[in-house]
Each structure stands twice: as structure tokens, then as C-alpha cells.
Amino acid sequence: MKFLFGMLFGVVCVGLGLFVIGKTGIVNVAATQHGVFNDQVDKALGEFADHSISRHASKSTNPFAHDPSSISNGLDHYKENCVGCHAAKGVDTSEIAKGLNPAPPMLDMVDTQKLSDGELFWVVSNGIRSTGMPAFSPTHQPDEIWKIVAFVRHLPQLTDAEIAQLKPLREAEEHHHHDQEAHPSVTPAPPHRHGGKPPAHT
């Protein structure tokens, strides 16, 4: 009984301490903030997310896993929705992704590829809160999400032609950025005022 009371007291103290720290604003929530403490928090939250995904994801396998056309269809969705943040072999992330903290993972890496089909489907469908990863189930049908999963599985084996298909969007963004640097915006003229008295003649 004393042990249980001690555990309960400890949990309450930790919760109260976190509440006080949060209310004082001591913790810097800026995306530009880095450091050991932030890295440890991100690591802990990442582990929590891994366990949550494992618990809630289905055991389903991808029905389009052996359908070659799903790769092409998934590439189109990946290019439109994913490559800006997650990049690909030979394709850099967008400017927005470079400001995200924690940074979006590269999806051809081992940590992502070891997820089951059901886990990948769950993440794409539901997103992961407070990470910048959105949910695609409100805008995509299940078959479309399965084809995105099929393309994610294919990422480590991208062909040169597929890399070329993924690049134009990024190149257009870079071209737009360079144009802005070369031609800075002109300060707009003051607005024309209607009504009121005209200036008096002297």
C-alpha cells in the first residue's frame, strides 16, 4: 500500500511539475530551438508514436503490392503531396521542410521501411499530430493510400526516370526563389485616396 501511494504521489508531483513548467513558458517551443533536451524530448515522443502506431494499425497487407501500375499511380500522389517534405533519392526537400523541427524522415531509410504495410497505411491515413505529418484519409480513398504505400516501398529502388519525374516541382520552386532574389519586389506606391477635401491652393 505504501508503495502504491508513493508511486501515485510521484506521478502527481511529475504532472504538477510539468504543468508549472508549461504555464511559466520556460520551455522554448521555437522550431529553431535545438539541443540535448529538445533531442531527448523528440526521441521520447518518437518512441511513444511508434508504440501508438503499432497498437492502432491493422495487420493488413497491401493489396497493390504486386501491381506495377500502382507504383506509377503512387508516384503521382507522392510528387503532389509528399516529396516536398520527405524528398527522395536525388531530390531535395522544399524550403518549408527545412524549417520543420523535428525534420521529416527520409522514407527510403531502414526505420521507415521496416514498418509493416498496415503501419504505413495507418500513418498516411491518420497523420501524426504535432509533427507536421497530415492525415490524408479526408482527401484520399483507401486504394489511393495503398498505392502511396506501394510507392514508399519502392523508394529505395527509384529509377533515373522516376527521379526525373519527381524533380520538376522542386526545380520550379528553386527557379521561383531565384527570380525573387534577382528581381526584388518594388515598394508599392501609397494608396490613392478617394473623397475628402482637395488640397488648398496657395
C-alpha positions in Angstrom: 0.0 0.0 0.0 2.8 2.4 0.9 4.5 1.5 -2.5 1.3 2.3 -4.5 0.8 5.5 -2.5 4.4 6.5 -3.2 4.0 5.8 -7.0 0.8 7.8 -7.1 2.4 10.7 -5.2 5.3 10.6 -7.6 3.1 10.7 -10.7 1.1 13.6 -9.3 4.3 15.5 -8.5 5.7 15.0 -12.0 2.4 16.0 -13.5 2.2 19.1 -11.4 5.8 20.0 -12.2 5.1 19.7 -15.9 2.0 21.9 -15.5 4.0 24.6 -13.7 6.8 24.5 -16.3 4.3 24.8 -19.1 2.5 27.7 -17.5 5.7 29.6 -16.9 6.7 29.5 -20.5 10.2 28.4 -19.6 10.3 25.7 -22.4 11.2 27.3 -25.7 8.8 25.8 -28.3 10.5 27.6 -31.3 11.2 25.3 -34.3 14.7 26.8 -34.5 15.4 25.6 -31.0 17.9 22.6 -30.8 19.9 21.0 -28.1 20.2 17.9 -25.9 17.0 18.5 -24.1 15.0 19.0 -27.2 16.6 16.0 -28.9 15.6 13.8 -25.9 12.0 15.1 -25.9 11.8 14.4 -29.7 13.2 10.9 -29.1 10.7 10.1 -26.3 7.8 11.4 -28.4 9.0 9.4 -31.4 9.0 6.2 -29.2 5.5 7.0 -28.0 4.4 7.4 -31.6 6.0 4.1 -32.6 4.1 2.2 -29.9 0.8 4.0 -30.7 1.2 3.2 -34.4 1.9 -0.4 -33.7 -1.1 -0.6 -31.4 -3.7 1.0 -33.7 -2.5 -0.1 -37.2 -4.2 -3.0 -38.8 -2.4 -6.2 -39.8 -3.5 -5.8 -43.4 -1.0 -6.3 -46.3 -1.0 -4.0 -49.3 -3.5 -5.3 -52.0 -1.5 -3.4 -54.6 1.9 -4.7 -53.6 2.4 -6.7 -56.8 0.7 -4.3 -59.1 3.3 -2.5 -61.3 0.8 0.2 -62.2 0.4 1.1 -58.5 4.0 2.4 -58.5 3.2 5.0 -61.2 0.0 6.0 -59.6 1.6 6.2 -56.2 4.5 8.3 -57.7 1.9 10.9 -58.8 0.5 11.2 -55.3 3.9 11.2 -53.7 5.1 14.0 -56.0 2.0 16.1 -55.3 1.8 15.6 -51.5 5.0 14.1 -50.1 8.2 14.8 -51.9 8.4 18.4 -50.6 8.8 17.2 -47.0 10.2 13.7 -47.4 12.3 14.2 -50.5 13.7 11.2 -52.4 17.0 9.9 -53.7 18.4 12.7 -55.9 15.5 15.1 -54.9 15.9 17.7 -52.1 13.2 18.8 -49.7 11.3 22.1 -50.0 12.2 25.3 -48.2 9.3 24.7 -45.8 10.6 21.3 -44.8 14.0 22.7 -44.0 12.3 24.8 -41.3 10.4 21.9 -39.6 11.6 20.6 -36.3 11.8 17.6 -35.9 12.7 17.2 -39.5 10.5 14.9 -41.7 12.2 11.4 -42.1 13.6 10.2 -45.4 11.2 7.4 -46.3 13.7 5.2 -48.0 15.6 4.7 -44.7 15.5 1.5 -42.7 13.4 2.9 -39.9 10.6 3.6 -42.2 11.0 0.6 -44.5 10.8 -1.8 -41.5 7.2 -0.7 -40.7 4.5 -3.1 -41.8 2.1 -2.3 -44.7 -0.6 -1.7 -42.2 1.5 0.7 -40.2 2.5 2.7 -43.2 -1.2 2.8 -44.3 -2.2 4.0 -40.8 0.4 6.8 -40.7 -0.5 8.1 -44.2 -4.3 7.8 -43.4 -4.2 9.4 -40.0 -1.1 11.5 -39.8 0.9 12.1 -36.6 -0.2 15.1 -34.5 2.3 17.8 -33.5 4.9 16.7 -36.1 3.6 18.3 -39.3 2.6 15.0 -40.8 -1.0 15.5 -42.0 -3.8 12.9 -42.4 -4.6 12.0 -46.0 -7.8 10.0 -45.3 -10.0 13.1 -45.5 -8.8 13.7 -49.1 -7.8 10.3 -50.5 -9.6 7.0 -51.0 -8.1 3.9 -49.3 -7.0 2.5 -52.7 -5.0 5.7 -53.3 -3.4 5.5 -49.9 -2.4 1.9 -50.5 -0.8 2.9 -53.8 1.2 5.6 -51.9 2.3 2.9 -49.6 3.4 0.8 -52.6 5.5 3.7 -53.9 7.0 4.3 -50.5 8.2 0.7 -50.5 9.7 1.3 -53.9 11.6 4.4 -52.9 15.0 2.6 -52.3 14.9 1.3 -55.9 14.0 4.5 -57.7 15.0 4.6 -61.4 16.6 7.6 -63.1 13.3 8.2 -65.0 11.3 8.2 -61.7 13.8 10.6 -60.1 13.4 12.9 -63.2 9.6 12.8 -62.7 9.9 13.9 -59.1 12.3 16.8 -59.8 10.3 19.3 -61.8 8.2 20.6 -58.9 11.3 21.2 -56.8 13.1 22.9 -59.8 10.1 25.2 -60.3 10.3 26.2 -56.6 14.0 26.9 -56.8 13.5 28.9 -60.1 10.8 31.0 -58.4 13.1 31.6 -55.4 16.0 32.7 -57.6 13.7 35.0 -59.6 12.6 36.7 -56.4 16.3 37.3 -55.4 17.1 38.7 -58.9 14.1 40.9 -59.0 13.2 42.2 -55.5 9.7 43.5 -55.2 9.2 47.2 -55.7 7.9 49.2 -52.8 4.2 49.9 -53.7 3.0 53.4 -54.1 0.9 54.9 -51.4 -2.8 54.1 -51.9 -4.9 56.7 -53.8 -7.4 58.3 -51.5 -10.9 59.0 -52.7 -13.2 61.6 -51.1 -12.2 64.2 -48.6 -11.3 67.8 -49.4 -8.7 68.6 -52.2 -5.5 70.3 -51.1 -6.0 74.1 -50.8 -4.3 76.3 -53.5 -1.8 78.8 -52.2 
